[in-house]
Amino acid sequence: MSFIFKATASAFRDLLRFKIAWIIIWPILVSTLLWLIIGLIFQDSFSELILLLLNEVGIGGWLQNMESGWITSGIQSIIHIILFIPLVIITTLLITTIFVMPALVKLVAKRSFPELKREYGGTLSGSIINAILASGVFILIWVITVPLWAVGAGIIIPFIAAAFMNQQLFRYDALSEHASKQEIKTICASNRYSLWGLGLLTGLFQFIPILNLLAPIFTALAFIHFGLEHLRLLRAENVKNDLLINNH
């Protein structure tokens, strides 16, 4: 747990640095504008899709027969928001990991981990494949758990989805430049639960107004610090083991 809190504390510190001020806001602004435009263009199609989903859970016909149209419109608006938020979140995270992550890794490594040698174990294609996989599972979690919203259990879905998305999306990119392929596998395998914990903790910020504007960059920074710190420890441990072997 100490590594999780250390990584988040370092991420908060880096948020205050002037050099990253320009990359804090633009990913979420671009994502929000993109989905607002798409929503306006395909508003009727989205409404029809929502009605189909409501019919699937057995309340679509009931809503259509209600005399108070504002109730139906209100429920549809709420569902629009429920769908809009994860779409904006996932798009912002993708923009961050593809376009912003390399700059953040460079800044964090230069300041906090200047001694780490770059092994370039990750690749651009690997990053893209990982992003597609993370996005697909994230969307699948939301889609297959829609019925749970009707019984109130859906309140936990956003946090589970955010935890998965964060740890799956950022753990690879945080290490891809500095770690070798084997080091990436070792760190991810040996810190599976910690990565999920960090994913959940950073995911909480995505649902707090105002703070959610900083959440994608904060998440990226936290995973960079977490990954590079474990890489430093792993290499130190390997050096120690090599010395013991040579001495014997």
C-alpha positions as CSV (number, residue, x, y, z in Angstrom):
1,M,0.0,0.0,0.0
2,S,2.9,2.4,0.7
3,F,3.9,2.3,-3.0
4,I,0.3,3.2,-4.0
5,F,0.2,6.2,-1.6
6,K,3.8,7.3,-2.6
7,A,2.9,7.2,-6.3
8,T,-0.3,9.2,-5.8
9,A,1.5,11.8,-3.6
10,S,4.2,12.2,-6.3
11,A,1.5,12.5,-8.9
12,F,-0.2,15.4,-6.9
13,R,3.2,17.1,-6.6
14,D,3.8,16.9,-10.4
15,L,0.4,18.3,-11.1
16,L,1.6,21.6,-9.6
17,R,4.5,21.8,-12.0
18,F,4.2,24.5,-14.6
19,K,5.7,22.3,-17.3
20,I,2.7,20.0,-17.4
21,A,0.0,22.7,-17.0
22,W,-0.7,22.8,-20.8
23,I,-1.5,19.1,-21.0
24,I,-3.8,18.9,-18.0
25,I,-7.0,20.2,-19.6
26,W,-7.0,19.7,-23.3
27,P,-7.6,15.9,-23.5
28,I,-10.9,16.1,-21.5
29,L,-12.0,19.3,-23.4
30,V,-11.4,17.5,-26.8
31,S,-13.2,14.4,-25.6
32,T,-16.2,16.3,-24.2
33,L,-16.5,18.4,-27.4
34,L,-16.2,15.3,-29.6
35,W,-19.0,13.4,-27.8
36,L,-21.2,16.5,-27.6
37,I,-21.0,16.9,-31.4
38,I,-21.6,13.1,-31.9
39,G,-24.5,13.3,-29.5
40,L,-26.2,16.2,-31.3
41,I,-25.7,14.6,-34.8
42,F,-27.0,11.2,-33.7
43,Q,-29.5,12.3,-31.0
44,D,-32.5,10.5,-32.5
45,S,-30.5,7.3,-32.9
46,F,-29.3,7.4,-29.3
47,S,-32.9,7.9,-28.1
48,E,-34.1,4.9,-30.1
49,L,-31.2,2.8,-28.7
50,I,-32.1,3.9,-25.1
51,L,-35.7,2.9,-25.7
52,L,-34.6,-0.5,-26.9
53,L,-32.5,-0.9,-23.7
54,L,-35.4,0.2,-21.5
55,N,-37.7,-2.3,-23.3
56,E,-35.1,-5.0,-22.5
57,V,-35.3,-4.3,-18.8
58,G,-39.1,-4.2,-19.0
59,I,-39.9,-0.5,-18.4
60,G,-39.9,0.9,-21.9
61,G,-43.6,0.4,-22.5
62,W,-44.5,1.7,-19.1
63,L,-42.6,4.9,-19.8
64,Q,-44.2,5.4,-23.2
65,N,-47.7,5.1,-21.6
66,M,-47.1,7.7,-19.0
67,E,-49.0,10.9,-19.3
68,S,-46.3,13.0,-17.7
69,G,-43.8,13.4,-20.6
70,W,-41.3,15.2,-18.5
71,I,-40.7,12.0,-16.4
72,T,-39.9,10.0,-19.5
73,S,-37.7,12.8,-20.8
74,G,-36.0,13.1,-17.5
75,I,-35.2,9.4,-17.3
76,Q,-33.9,9.5,-20.9
77,S,-31.7,12.5,-20.0
78,I,-30.2,10.7,-17.0
79,I,-29.4,7.6,-19.2
80,H,-27.8,9.9,-21.7
81,I,-25.6,11.3,-19.0
82,I,-24.8,7.8,-17.7
83,L,-23.6,6.8,-21.2
84,F,-21.9,10.1,-21.9
85,I,-19.7,10.1,-18.9
86,P,-17.9,6.8,-19.6
87,L,-17.5,7.7,-23.2
88,V,-15.8,11.0,-22.3
89,I,-13.7,9.2,-19.7
90,I,-12.5,6.4,-22.0
91,T,-11.8,8.9,-24.9
92,T,-9.8,11.2,-22.5
93,L,-7.8,8.3,-21.2
94,L,-7.0,7.1,-24.7
95,I,-5.9,10.6,-25.8
96,T,-3.8,10.8,-22.6
97,T,-2.1,7.4,-23.1
98,I,-1.4,7.9,-26.8
99,F,-0.5,11.5,-27.1
100,V,0.4,12.7,-23.6
101,M,2.0,9.8,-21.9
102,P,5.4,10.0,-23.7
103,A,5.8,13.6,-22.6
104,L,4.8,12.8,-19.0
105,V,7.2,9.8,-18.8
106,K,10.0,12.0,-20.0
107,L,9.3,14.7,-17.4
108,V,8.9,12.2,-14.5
109,A,12.0,10.2,-15.5
110,K,14.2,13.2,-15.9
111,R,13.3,14.6,-12.5
112,S,12.8,11.5,-10.3
113,F,14.5,8.6,-12.1
114,P,17.4,10.0,-14.1
115,E,19.6,6.9,-13.4
116,L,17.2,4.4,-15.1
117,K,18.5,3.1,-18.4
118,R,16.0,2.9,-21.2
119,E,15.4,-0.6,-22.6
120,Y,12.4,0.1,-24.8
121,G,10.7,-3.1,-24.1
122,G,7.3,-1.7,-25.2
123,T,6.3,-0.7,-28.7
124,L,3.8,1.6,-30.3
125,S,1.8,-1.3,-31.7
126,G,1.8,-2.9,-28.3
127,S,0.5,0.3,-26.8
128,I,-2.3,0.5,-29.4
129,I,-3.3,-3.2,-28.9
130,N,-3.3,-2.7,-25.2
131,A,-5.5,0.4,-25.5
132,I,-7.9,-1.4,-27.8
133,L,-8.1,-4.3,-25.4
134,A,-8.6,-2.0,-22.4
135,S,-11.3,0.0,-24.2
136,G,-13.2,-3.1,-25.4
137,V,-13.3,-4.7,-21.9
138,F,-14.3,-1.3,-20.3
139,I,-17.2,-1.0,-22.7
140,L,-18.2,-4.6,-22.3
141,I,-18.3,-4.2,-18.5
142,W,-20.8,-1.2,-18.9
143,V,-22.9,-3.0,-21.5
144,I,-23.4,-6.4,-19.8
145,T,-24.1,-4.8,-16.4
146,V,-26.8,-2.4,-17.6
147,P,-29.6,-4.5,-16.0
148,L,-27.9,-4.1,-12.6
149,W,-28.7,-0.4,-12.6
150,A,-32.4,-1.3,-12.4
151,V,-31.8,-3.0,-9.0
152,G,-29.4,-0.5,-7.6
153,A,-26.3,-2.8,-7.8
154,G,-25.0,-0.6,-10.7
155,I,-23.5,1.9,-8.3
156,I,-20.4,-0.2,-8.1
157,I,-20.0,-0.7,-11.8
158,P,-18.3,2.7,-12.6
159,F,-15.6,2.0,-9.9
160,I,-14.9,-1.5,-11.1
161,A,-14.7,-0.4,-14.8
162,A,-12.5,2.6,-13.9
163,A,-10.1,0.4,-11.8
164,F,-9.8,-2.1,-14.7
165,M,-9.3,0.6,-17.3
166,N,-6.7,2.6,-15.4
167,Q,-4.5,-0.4,-14.5
168,Q,-4.8,-2.1,-17.9
169,L,-4.2,1.1,-19.9
170,F,-1.4,2.8,-18.0
171,R,0.7,0.1,-16.6
172,Y,2.2,-0.9,-20.0
173,D,2.8,2.7,-21.2
174,A,4.4,3.7,-17.9
175,L,7.1,1.1,-18.4
176,S,7.3,0.6,-22.1
177,E,10.2,3.1,-22.6
178,H,12.4,2.2,-19.7
179,A,11.8,-1.5,-19.0
180,S,12.6,-4.5,-21.1
181,K,9.8,-6.9,-22.2
182,Q,10.7,-9.3,-19.3
183,E,10.8,-6.5,-16.8
184,I,7.3,-5.3,-17.8
185,K,6.0,-8.9,-17.4
186,T,7.7,-9.3,-14.1
187,I,6.5,-6.0,-12.6
188,C,2.9,-6.4,-13.8
189,A,2.7,-10.0,-12.6
190,S,4.2,-9.4,-9.2
191,N,2.2,-6.2,-8.5
192,R,-1.2,-7.3,-9.9
193,Y,-3.2,-6.4,-6.8
194,S,-1.3,-3.2,-6.1
195,L,-2.0,-2.1,-9.7
196,W,-5.7,-2.8,-9.2
197,G,-5.6,-0.8,-6.0
198,L,-3.9,2.1,-7.7
199,G,-6.4,1.8,-10.5
200,L,-9.3,2.0,-8.1
201,L,-7.8,4.9,-6.1
202,T,-7.1,7.0,-9.2
203,G,-10.5,6.0,-10.7
204,L,-12.3,7.6,-7.7
205,F,-11.1,11.0,-9.0
206,Q,-13.0,10.5,-12.3
207,F,-16.3,10.9,-10.4
208,I,-15.5,13.9,-8.4
209,P,-16.6,17.2,-10.0
210,I,-13.7,19.6,-10.9
211,L,-11.1,17.1,-9.8
212,N,-12.2,14.8,-12.7
213,L,-10.7,17.4,-15.1
214,L,-7.3,16.5,-13.6
215,A,-8.0,12.8,-13.3
216,P,-6.5,11.5,-16.6
217,I,-3.2,13.3,-16.1
218,F,-3.1,12.4,-12.4
219,T,-3.7,8.8,-13.2
220,A,-1.0,8.7,-15.8
221,L,1.5,10.4,-13.4
222,A,0.6,8.0,-10.6
223,F,1.2,4.9,-12.8
224,I,4.5,6.3,-14.1
225,H,5.8,6.9,-10.6
226,F,4.6,3.4,-9.5
227,G,6.0,1.6,-12.5
228,L,9.4,3.4,-12.6
229,E,9.9,3.0,-8.8
230,H,9.3,-0.8,-9.1
231,L,11.6,-0.9,-12.0
232,R,14.3,0.8,-10.0
233,L,13.8,-1.7,-7.2
234,L,13.7,-4.7,-9.5
235,R,17.0,-3.7,-11.1
236,A,18.6,-3.1,-7.7
237,E,17.5,-6.5,-6.6
238,N,18.9,-8.1,-9.8
239,V,22.3,-6.4,-9.2
240,K,22.3,-7.6,-5.6
241,N,21.6,-11.2,-6.7
242,D,24.3,-11.1,-9.4
243,L,26.8,-9.9,-6.8
244,L,25.9,-12.8,-4.5
245,I,26.2,-15.3,-7.3
246,N,29.6,-13.9,-8.4
247,N,30.9,-13.9,-4.8
248,H,30.0,-17.6,-4.5
